[in-house]
Amino acid sequence: MKSFEYTVKDELGIHARPAGLLVKEAKKFQSECTITKGDKTKLTQLMMLMSLGVKQGDTVTVSAEGADEDTAIAELKAFFENNL
């Protein structure tokens, strides 16, 4: 399993538009991708992701476990840095 921590910089946090894009990105991988802020949820479930209520300044842990976890973590980290 690979993971990284990220502090959200977007002033609106993880809101509808980037959450939708993030779910789409996570669905590209065979690995199970999760995000943790208190509760753990799969990155492929939009409503669960939105229910975490991630705001600007919150730190989340993103993990990937599976056959393509190295690629998944690298691309998800780039997504966070470019969009959140």
N, C-alpha and C positions, 0 to 999 in steps of 0.2 A: 504494500500500500504506500502510495506517495501522497503528500499533502503540503499545503502552504497556508500561512495566515495572511490576511489582507485587511487593512483598515480602509473602509469605504470613504472616498473623498467627495463623491457626488453630493451636492447640497440637498438633493431629494432622497438620497439613500437608494435602495434597490426598489424602484417603483416599476410600474407596469411595463413601460417600453423596454428598459434594459433587462427586466426579469424575463420577458418573452424571448428576447434575443439570447439570454443566458441558457434558458431551457433548450432552445433550438441548438445551441452550440454543444451542450452536454449530451444531447441525443445522438450526436455523430459518433460517439465512442461505444465500444463494446463494454468497457469498464463501467462499474457502478460508480457514479459521481455523486458526492454528497456535500452539503454545506451545513455547518454547525454554528449556531449562535444560541447557546442555551440548549435548544432542541436540535436534533439532527434530522435532516430531511433530504430526500433525493432531489438532485438538481433537475430531474426530468419531470417534476410535478409543479406546475406553475402556481396553483393555489396554495400549496404547502409552502413554497418559497416565499410567496407574498405574505403568508401568515406569520413568518418570522419577524416581520416589522423591522427590517434592518435600516437604520438611519445613518446619516453622515457621522463619521467618527466611530461607529461600531466596528469591532474587529470580528471577522468570521474566519473559520477554518474550512478550507475546501480540500476534499480528499477524493482520490480515485483508486479503485482496486480492480484489477483485471488484466487482461492480455495486453491492452494498449495504454496502461496507466501512465507511462512516461510521456507519451504524446499528449494524452488527455490533460495532464497537469500543466505541461508547457503551454498548450493552447488556451486552457482556462485561465492561467495566470496572465497571459497576454491579453485576454478578453477583459479581465478585471482592471488591469493597468490602463487599457485604452478606453474603457467605457464607464468605469465606476471609480 
